[in-house]
C-alpha cells in the first residue's frame, strides 16, 4: 500500500526551514550571519561559499535593495540558490507562465542581476526582463562579452520585509 504524504508540502517534496536565532552557530562553528546577512545589501551580490564543498555546482546570492527587477515576486533580501550547471537560456516554448519561467543570475561589469532572460534570434543579445509590476526597465547586453550567465536560480528564500 502506497503511503500518502501528510501535507501538500511533503507531496511536492518541500520542507519548511526553521528560523535560527540571530548570530547563532551553525554545525560548522561559524556564525549564521557570515553567509546570510542581517540586512539586505544595496546591490545584488553573491554570498560567500567558503564552507561549501569545493566541487559544488551551486552558488548562493542575495537580492539587493536597489534590484527591483522581479519585485514583488522576489523582493530585496531574498536568498537565491544558483545551479551553475544550467546556463543555457530557455526558449519561450519551454514555459507557459511566470512561475515556470526560468530565472537567471547574471554578472556584468556593472554588477550582478537576477531575473528572466531572453535571447534574440541570433543569440547575440541577452535582454533582462523585469516583472510586469516592477518599475525597472529591461536591460540589454551583448551576450557572451558584456554579460555572463552564472546559472539558473533553482530556489528562493524570501525573508520577511525589512523595516528601514
Secondary structure, 3 states (H helix, E strand, C coil): CCCCCCCHHHHCCCCCCCCCCCCCECCCCCEHHHCCCCCCCCCCEECCCCCCCCCCCEEEEECCCCCCCCCCCCCCCCEEEEECCCCCCCCHHHCCCCCCCCCEEEEECCEEEEEEEEECCCCCEEEEECCCCCCCCCEEEEECCCEEEEEEEEEEECCCCCCC
